[in-house]
Amino acid sequence: MSAPEHTDEPLQQRTRAMTHALREWDPDAEVQFESASGRLAILTTLSPERVREILSTVGEQVEDVQEDARRSGCGCGGCGCSN
């Protein structure tokens, strides 16, 4: 069995669809894929609950990740350190 060839086009299409949906409510919203972490960065003034509602309309399910937990090191938002 072989894995399908990786292409960024579906990811780019999904990112554009999410950005378009959010911009109906926040014209300055941005959705960016962070390749190093494999996560999306969603920059908006909308609440996390509203973002989830809007993105569900385009078939996306997202989780809110606290900024401290996304960074390596201690904040401590669950990075795994001993603090």
Secondary structure as GFF3:
##gff-version 3
##sequence-region A 1 83
A	DSSP	alpha_helix	9	23	.	.	.	ID=ss1
A	DSSP	beta_strand	30	34	.	.	.	ID=ss2
A	DSSP	beta_strand	39	43	.	.	.	ID=ss3
A	DSSP	alpha_helix	48	56	.	.	.	ID=ss4
A	DSSP	alpha_helix	67	70	.	.	.	ID=ss5
###
